[in-house]
Amino acid sequence: MRIPTRSVAILTAISALFLGLVAPTSADALVLVRPATHWGNVYAGPATNILQSPTPKVGKLEKKSKIIVKYNNFPEWTKVQVQAAVDVWAANFESSVPIYIDATWGRSSSYSVLGSARPGSYFANFKGAPDSSLWYPSALANALAGKDLDGDNPEMIITVNSLASWYRGTGSGPSRTEYDLQSVILHEMAHGLGFLSTDSYDDFFGYGSIDQPTPYDAYAQTGDGRRLSDLPSPSLELGEALTSKLVWSGPLGIAANGGVKPLLYTPKKYEDGSSVSHLDEATFSNAGKDAAMSPNLDAGEIFHEPGPLLLAMMQDLRNKPPVGIAVGIPQQVRNAQALVSEGSAIIRFDPPANARAAQITSYTVKNTKTGAEKSFTSGPAVMTGLKNGTLYSFEITASNSLGTSDPVTTNSITPQEPWKKTVIDPKVDARNLTSTTFNANPAIIYQDAINGSLKVALWNGKLWSKLTVDGRGGSAGRTRNPIAGDVSACVSGFGKAQTLHIFYSDSVDKDLRYATYDGKSFKYEIIDGNGAAVNNYEDPIRVRTASDVSVSNACSISSAGTQVFYRDESQGILLGAVKAKSSTEWKYELVDGDRKTDDRTTGDVGFHLDALFDGKETVLLYDSILTINTRKEATSGAIRVAKRIGLAASSWRYQTLDTSGNAISVVGYDVALHKGARGILATWLTSSILTIPKAEQIRWAYLGAPTVFTTLPPTNYGTPSKFLSSDGTTTAFNCQERLCAIDISKKTISLVSKEQSSDGIDSTWIVLNKVRNLIAGVGNQLISLRPL
């Protein structure tokens, strides 16, 4: 569902964290996301002096975007006026990504507030951002990125005061005692689309704060030309600016205002929801069409068009704001680090502490061995032309118009050659990989993100045969929707008379789908997600559910029957479906996340999971979120293990393998299980309080000795992230958007592939001709990799 309607210990922002929705888009860094907490209001003004008539509706406005409204409690008469405002913005705000609005009709906290709006979230450092240091509201960020950066949440939240004296649209226009709803919606949508500052003000001490400066904040200037976004935060200096004269510095807005910088609304007494985020009331309240963004709407007043000034300012937001005035020489860069690559090094660093005020123009990285220098506008920087096997370190300085910072020297690294690769499928964006042995040969199952299909590559002893499983339409149970989400595969039978079982999901219906292959043909079935209603977690009778069950899944097959386990995204619980060998029907169960008795948990569980059958027991490994902070980031969690003999829902035994504590803040991010000669190996990631929401190190333990942990930070290789895969000897993981691997016994790390992927690189292990191969989707190819 686009806009969640149910939640039991569910927070979509947490899901984003653990699923990789907050994902890297370049070598630069992770895409950053923060919840929007600042609202823009429009207040009820006095009666206007001039009665106005509605602007004639323009027929067949050419749409530049698609805007969809979810109405909560709106009377029917209001929807025509809301839709009219929506249509106007759809004709003026350009975006290839649909914009979803969650609108609520209800009582306002203040009678004088006619309406309020805020973006869904804010995003920074995404591909397409004009300025990676600024935070862009959801709809604008999606428009610039060309894709939906958060497919689970609306781009805008609007609330309307149901108690106001509204014009119901049955006459020639609002009277001097009525307010025009269409005008309010038009105004509030501008706030939701980005005409909004994220400033706050402390009335007692006079401090101003801007923790997440937006492009709007970067275009707002003080009288002496300093950008609002560059002022220290929190500070008295910023507090004074918020209650003094501020102007708009965007060139398009200035041009639309006759060459004069538009004056923003900054009364001496700060007004939450009005100050800074509007045009000046005294200057623009009688400016006709350009009065749309003054803070008050008078009774009888109408504006049914954004006006040229507002449209110009909105267009400014799509461009990189001009550099502000530099105040002081840059301080040293922070957290400088060199990372291993092939014939090169990736140089990571954080901007200086005074980066806002210093207005840094460039960073310079110097090779301390050769003296070679390169300049960059942001980090990380890639230094090429290095020799594999040679030790290097680097110096980093920051410069602005006033001077250059003191240098900072990185750690030393030795570039190395990655593993040898062989192409299996040359034209595929392979994601969500898994593998198994089918009819005595390797089978690789993977999604092709280019066309949304699910494929399987089968080794016949000489070459790979590629078959399309699902996602390309057709009959007999196939779906026409793109395949997306986790994939798992298991095998039943013996010798060369086996059946391949594949579990997967589609991106539209978000059902758990199932395909079997006997070596000749496929059969299809929907396991869950297509129920008549949500099977509430408190209901002891388990049936098919209507929840989103597309997030994660893992299967296990024994002589007793087939089992698949999966997360219920709507309720944050771990579900299971079981088909006994003697049965033709699936039976459903709730595995964990519903209560804190019987060693269970009420945590938000199953973002990632893995399963296997060890010959006696079914073993499940999964993560759980226990607490969050005000930014809706996980601050504590657990790695859980569930085991059972047979298929009875009552026979599960539970164990917390690892949990937050001491230096470990969060555990999870991904998990992996493997049964080998030394027993069952469990692997997961951890973070500290200093690295949240990013993982910091890799941890593993054998379930036979569950209190003996081995922990290894990927020093000199980059931040670890999904995806994890292990063959019991070597564990592959993502490092700075590349593939790296840990030798479990030697506790050493190697670079597997230097290619980077913004969405992470999934991998899986096979044995081909008695040789272990890591299979991965790299550079729009499905490849196998082996150590040199």
N, C-alpha and C positions, 0 to 999 in steps of 0.2 A: 504494500500500500504506500502511496505517496506521502500521505499525512497520517502518522500513526494515530489510531483511535483507542488502543488498549495499551496499558502498561502495568506490569506487575514486576517491580524491581528492574524496570527497563529504562535505559537512557541511551538514546540513539548516538549521542556524542561518544559514549564509551564504546559502542559498537564500532564507530568510525575509527577509534584509536586502535582496537585490536584487529580489525579486519583490513586495515591498511587504506581506509578511505582517506585518511590524512596521509597521503602518499607522496613520495618524491616525484618531481616532474623534470628534473635535470640534475646534472652533477652538482649543482649549487647547494641544495639542502632539501629538507623535507618541506612539502607544502604545509603551511601553518593554518590552523583553524581555531577560532575562538568564538564563543557564544556572543550574540549581540544583547546588550543590556540597556542601551540608551534609547530612549523614545523621543520622537518628535511630535509635538502637540499642535493643535490649532484651537485657539480659545474663542469663545463667544464674545463678539463685540457688541456695541450699542446699535441702535437702528441706523441704517444708512440714510443719508439725506435725500438720495435719489432712488426711486423705485426702478428696478431693472427687470428686463424680460430675458428669458432663456435664449441663449444663442441658438439659431436654427441648426438642427442636426445635419451634419454633412453626410450624405449617403455614400456608402461603399468606400469607407476609408481604407486605404491600402495598408495592410498590416505589416509592420516590421518585426513583430514578435507575437508569440502566442501566450496569453495570460489567462490563467485558470483560477477561479475563485472557489474556495470551499466556504460555504455560508454556515455560520453557527447562530441559530435563533433569529435570523433576519426575517422580518415580515415580507410578504410577497411584494407589497408596493415598493419596497426599498430597492429591490433587485434590478429594476429597470434603470434607476439612477446610478447605482453602483456600476452596472455594466456599461453605461454610457461613458463614465470616467475611465473604465478599463479600456474601452475601445479607443479612446483618445490617446492613452499612453501606448497602446499596442501599435498605433500609427506613428508614434514619435520616438519610441525607445527601441533601438535595434538590437536584436539578440536571436541567434539561431537555436538557443536553448529555451524550452518552455519555462515560464515564470509562474510559480504556484503561490497563491495568497491564502492564508488562513485568516478569515475575517469573522469577528465576533460582535454581535449586537447585544449590549448589556449596560448596566449602570456604570458610570464613570466614578473614579475616586473623588473627582471634583465636578460639581455641576457646571462650572464654567468651561470645562474641557469638552469640546465637541467631538474630537477624534484624536487618536494616537496611533503611531506606527513605528515599527523598527524593522531592520533586515532580519532574516533568519539567522545568519551567522556572518562572520568576517573572515576573509582569507588573505594570506600574504604569501609571497614568494612562489606563486604558481606560474606556469608557462603562459605568457601573454600579458603578465602584469606590467604596466608601464613603469612602475617603480616598485621593486621587490621589497623595499623597506616599509611600504605602506599597507594598510589593511583595507581590502575592498569588500563592500557588502555583497551578499550572495548573488543577487540578480546581475549586478555589474561585473562581478568576478566571473560568473558563468559566461556572460556575453564576451568578455575579453579572452577567456580561456578557450571558448568554443566548445565547451563540454560542461556537463553538470558535475560540480565538485562535491556535491552532497545530495545524492538521489533520494535520501530518506526524509529530508526535512523541507518545509516550504521556504521560499525565498523572501517572504515578507509576512509580517504579522500586523494586522490592523484591528483596532477596537473602536467602536462607535458608541457614543453615549445615547442610550435608548430614551432617556428622559428629556432630551432637548426638544425644543419647539420646532419640529421639522416641517418643511414644506413637502406635501405629499404628491406634488406633481399633477394636481388636478385642475389648476388654473393657469393664468398667464405668467406666473412666477411667484416667488416668495414675497410675502408682505413684510412690513417693517417690524413684525414680531416673529417672523419665521426664518429659519436657517436652511440653506440649500445643501442637501446631502451630496449631490454630485460634486459640488465645489469642494466639500470636505474630503471626499475620497480622492479627488484629483490632487489636492494638497498633500494628503497623507501618503499617497503612492510615491510622490517625489521624495519624501523622507525615506521610504522603504527602498527606493532605487539608488540612494546615495547622497541626497541633499541633507546631510546630517553630520554633526560633529560628535565625537566620542568624549568630549570634555566633561569634567565634573568640578564642582566648586564646594569648598568647605566654608560655610557661612560663619562659623565661629572664629577660625584662625585666618581665613582669607586665602587659603592655599588653592591653587588650581592644579588639576591633574589631567593628563591625556596618556593613558597607558598603551593604547593601540591607535596611533595616529592614522587617519584615513586620508585619501586624496583631498577630501573637503577641508580637512585641517591643514593640509599643505598649501592650499590655495588661499586660506584665510591669513591675512597679514596685519601686523601692527602698523601704527602710523609711521614708524621709522623703517618699514620694509622687512622686518623679521617675520618668518613663517611661524604660525601658531604651533605647528608640529615640531619645530626645532627648539622650542623653549624648554628649559629643565622641568621635569615632572617627578614628583609634585614640587611646587615652589610658589612663593609669594609673587615672583615675577610673572608666572603664568596666571595666577589668580588676578593680578592687576590687569593683565591683557584681556581676560574674559569679561571684565567690567569696564573696559575702555573702548575707544574707537577701533574697530576692525573693518577691513575692506577685503574685497575679492580681487585676487591678482591674476586670475585666468585671462588670457588674451581674448578669447572668444566672448566671455562675459563682459569684459571691458568694452569691446567693440560694440556689442549689443546695447550697451548703456551709454552710447554716444561718446566713447573714448574716455569715460570717467570710471574709476574703480567703484563698483557697486558697494554701497555701505551696508554692513551686516547689522543685525539687531543685537546690541550689547548694552542694555540698561545698567545703570550704576548698581542697582540691586539685582543680583543674578537671579534669573528665572529658569528653573529646571524644565527642560523640554522646549524652551523657547529661545533663550540666549544663544547667540552664535549661529544656531541652525535655521535662521530666517533672515530675510531681507529686512532692513530697518523700517519699522512701522511708520514713523513720521515721514520718511522719504518716499515710500512706495505704496502706502495704503490707498492713495488716490491715483495710482499709475496705470489704471485700466487693466489690460491683460497682464502687465508685469506686477500686479498686486497679488498674484496667486500665492507667493511665498512670504507675504507679510504674516506676522504671528497671529493676527486676529481676523476672524470672518464676521463682518457686521451682519445683523439681521437684515434680510432683503438683498444682501450682496451676492453677486454671481461671478464666477469665472469658470468657464467650461473649456478653456484652452490653457495650456501651460504658459503661453506667452513667449515672445522671442528671447527675453533675458533669461528666463528659467531654462529654456532649451539650450541656449548657448553655454550656460554654466554646467548643465548636465553633460554637454559635449566636452567641456574642459576636463571633466573628471576622467574621461577616457584617455587623456594624454598625460605624458610625464610632466609633473609640475616643475617650474623653473627652480634652479638652485637658489637657496636662501643666502642670507648674509652670514659669512663665516665669523664665528666668535671664538678666537683662540686657536692655537696650533693643536692638531690632533694628538691625543694621548696614544699610548702603545696599543696595538691590536691585542685581543685576548684569545686565550685557548688555541694558540697556534700549534698546528700538528701537520707533519708530512706523512702521507700514506703511500704504500707500495703500489706500483703499477708496472706494466711492461714497458721498459725503455723510457719511463717517465715517472713523475711523482704528482700526486694530488695534494695540494697545499690548502688545508682548511684553517679558517680563523674566524673569530667573531669581531665585529667592528669595535673600535675604542669605546670606552664608557661615555665619552663626550661626543659621540658620532652625530647626534642631532644638532648640537650647536656648532660643531666644527665644520659641517658641510664638506665632507671629504670628497675630493675630486678623483682620486686614484689611489691604488695600492701598488707597491712595487715589491716583487719577489726576486731575491738575488740568490743564485747558486754559489754557496760559499767555496766550493771546490774550483769552479771554473770562472767565477766572477760574472757570468752571464745574468742579465736582468730582463724581466718582463713586467709590463704594467697592466693592471686589471682594474675594472671599475667596481668589482665585487668578488667575493670568494665563493667557493674555492677556486684556486688557480691551478692550471695544469702546466707543469714544466716538462717539456719534451726534450729529446736529444740526449737522453742519459744512457749509460751502458748498464746492461743487466749484470748483476754481480759486483757492482761498484758502490761504495758507501757515499752517501750525499747528505748534506743538511742545507738549510735555506734561511735567509733573513727576510723579514717582512717589515715594511714601513707604510705608513698612511700619510697622504699629503692633501693639503688644501691650498687656497690662495695665499695663506699667510706663512706656510712653512711645512716641515716634514717631522713626523714623530721619531722618537728613538726606535732603533730596530729591535725586533724580537727574533730569536733564533729557534728554529724548530728542532725536534728530535732528528736523529739520523736514520735513514732508511736505505735499503738495498733493493733496487728494481729487480724483478725476476720474470722469467718467461712463464706464461700460463700453460695449462694442460693442452695436450694435443687433441684436436677436434676432428670429427668426421660427421658429415651431413647425412641425416636420415630423411628428412622432409624439407626440401629447399625453399618452399614458398608457403610458409605458415607462421602466424603469430601464435606460437604454442604457449598455452597457459594452463594452470591447474592440472598438472601432470600426476599420474600414478602409474604403477606397473605391477605385473604379476607374472607368474609362469603358467602358461596355458598350453596344454598338449605338449609338454616337455620343452617348450621354447618360450623366449621372452615375448611379452605383450605390453605395449605402451599405450596408455589411453590419455588423450589430451584434447583440449579445446582449441579451435582456431578462432581467435578473436577477430580476424579479418571478415569472415563470413558467418560467424556465430554457430559453427557446426561442432559436433563432438566426433572425434576420429579415434581409430585404433590402428596402431602399426604392429603387424604380426611378423615375426621372423620365421621363415620356412626352412632354415638351414643354410641358405645361400644369400637371400636378399630380403628386404622389408616389403611387405604388402600392406598398403594403406587402404582402410575402409572407412566410409562415413557411417557413424552410428545413428546420429540424430541431429536435429536442428536445421535441416534443409527442407522441411515440409514432407508431405506425402501422407499415406494412409496407414492403417494398422497400428495406430497409437503414436506415431511420430508427431512431433510438434513443429509448427512453423516459426515459433519464437526462437530467438537466439539463445544458445546455451551459455550459462554463466554460473559462477559459484563453484563450490568444492566438488571434487569427483573422487569416488573410491571404487575399488574393484576387488573382487574375490573370485575364487575358483572352487567348483565342486566336482566330484568324480575322481577317477584315477586314470593313470597312463595317458593314452591319447584319445580317451573318450570322456572328455571333460566339458563342463559348461562354464562360460565366462559370465560373471554377474557384474553389471556396471550400474552405479547409482550416481545421479547427477540432477541438476536443476535447470530451469529456464529463467530468463531475465524478466519475464512479464508476469506470468502466473505465480512464479516463485514456489512451485510445487516440487516435491521430491519425486523424481522420475526414475524408472528402472528398465534396463534392457538386459536381455540374456542372449548369448551367442553360443551355438553348439558346433561351430566350425563351418556351418552352411548358411544359416539365416538368423535374423534377429527377431525377437519378440519384445513387445513393449507394454508397460503398465505404469500407472501413477500410484505411488505408495501412499503419499500423504500430502496435505496442503489443499486438497480439493474437497474438504468436508463441507457440510452444510453450515456449520457455525464453529466458532472457536471453542475447543475443548478446554475449559478453564482448568488451571492447575490444581484447584481445590476439588475438582470432580473425581471421585475414585473410579468411576466408570470411564475407561479410556477408549475413545473412538477416533475416527479420522477428524482432523481439525482443519479450520479455515485459516490458520496462522501462516505467516511467512516461514517456510522451513527450508530456505535455500542457502542459508549461511554456511553450514558445515555438515559433513556427514562422514561416517566411517563404517565399514561393513566387516562382518566376521562370519565364517561358515564352518560348521562342525557336522559331525554325523547326525546330530539332533535336528539341524535345520539351518535356515538362513536368518541372519540378524543384521539390521542396519540401525545406526544411531545418528541423531541429528538434532540441531538446535532449533527450538521454537523462538524465533526472533520477537514475536509479539509479547511473550511472557518471560523470556530469559531462562527457560528451563531446558533440560536435556531429555529428549524423547527417544523411544525405541519402537521398532516394528519387527515382529518376529513371525516367521512362517516355518512351522514344524515340518519335518520331512514327510510326515504322513498327512499333512493338511494342504488345502488349496487356498486358505484364507489367511490374511495377515491379522495378527493380534497386536494391539498397541499398549504401550506402557510409558510411565513417567519414571525416568531413571534417577534424576537428581535435580536439585534447585528448588524444591517445593517445601522443605521443612528442615528444621535443625534438630532432628531426632534420628535415631538409628544410624548415627554417624553421617547423616546427610548434611546438606548445606542449603541456606537460603540465598546464597550468592548468585550472581548473574553468571550462568555457566555455559560452557560449550561454544565459545567463540572459535576455538580450535580444538580438534579432537582427533585421536587415532585409536585404532582397535586391532586386535589380533586374537587368534585362538592358538594357545600354546600346546595343544594336544590333550589338555585336561580342562582348562578354564578359558572363558572369554575374558579378555583384559581390555579395559578402557582407560585412556589417558586424556585429560581435558583440563582447561583452565577455568578459573572463576574469579570474578571481580567482587570485592567485599566492600570497599569504600571509595568515594570520589571526593574531589575538591570542588571549590566554587566554579572552576572552569570546566567541570564535568570530565576531568581526567582521572583515570584510575589512580588511587594512591595506596591501595593494598589489594592483595589477591592471593590466590592459592593455586597449586597444581594438584589435581585430584586423580585418584585411581579408584576404579570400581571393578570388581571381579565377581564372577559367578560360575558355577558348574550347572550345566543344563540351560533351560530356557525360562524357568519360572521367574516372574517379576519380583517375587518375594525373596529370592535367593541371593540378591546383590550384597556384597560386602564392600565397605567404603574405607578409604584411607586418604588423608591429606599428606601428600608426598613432600611438598614444599610450600612455605607461606611467607608472607612479608614479615620482616623483623630484622633488627640490628642494621647492617649496612644495606640490606635488600629491601627495596620499597615496593616494587611490583614484580610479580612473576607471571609469565605467560607469553603473549605475543605470537607464539606458535609452539607446537609440540610435535614430537616424533617418537614412535615406538619401533623397536626391532628385536626380533628373537634370534640370538646367535649362540655360539658355543659357550659363552660365559653367562648366558641367561638373557633375560629381557632387559634391554637398554632403553631408558626414557631420557629424552632430551628436551630442554626448553630454554627460554631466554629470561633474563632478569634486568631490572633497572634499579638505580639508586635514586634518592631524593634529588640529587643534582642533575640527573639525566631525564627525569620524567618530562614528556611522555615517550622518550626514546629508550630503547633497550641499550644495555651497556656491555653485557657479557653473556656467555653461553654456559649452561650448567647441565650436568648429566649425572645419572645414578642408575645402578642395576637394581631392579625391583627385589632381587634376592637379598640386597643389603641397602634398604631404602633410606638409611640415615647417613650413608657415606656419599657425599656429594663431591664432584669435581667441577671447579669453576674456572673458566678461562676467558679473560678479556681479549678481544681481537686487536691487541696493540699493533699499531702501524698499518692496520688494514681497513679501519673505518667502522662506523656504527653498525652493529649487527641488526638484522631485521628478518622478517619472514622472507623466504620460506625455509623450513628445516627439512632435511631428509638424511637418513642414516642407514648404512648397511652393516652396522655393528662395529666396523673398523674405522670408518671415516664418516664424518658428519659434514654435509654441505650446508652453507648458509649464505645469506646476502650480506655483503660488506660494502658500504658506500655505493649501493645500487649495483654492485657486481656480484660475481660468485666467488666465494672462498671455501676452503675446506679445512677441517681439523683432523689430524691423525690422533685418534683416541688414546692409543698407547703411548705415543711419543709426546703428546700435547704440543704439537707444532702446527702452525697454520701455513697454508700455501694459497697463492692466487690461482684460481681455476680459470676464470675468464675475465678479461679486462673490459669487455663491452658492458655498458650500463643500460639499465631499464628503469624508467620512472615508476613502473608498476611492480617492480620486484621481479626476480627470476626464479620460477619454480623449477624443481629438479626431482628426479627419482633415480633409483639404482636398479640395474639389471646385471645379470651374468651372461655374457655372450662368448661362446667358445672358451669357457672356463676362465674368462677375464672379466673383472669388475669394471663396469662402465657407468659413469654418471650421465644421465639423460637430462637435457635442459632445453628450454626455448630461448634462444639468443639471436638477436639481430634478424627477426622474421625467418628463422630457420629452426627446425628441430634437430639437435645435434647430440652426438655422444662425445664424452670427454674422458681422457685417461691421463694419469700422471706421466710425465716424461721419464 
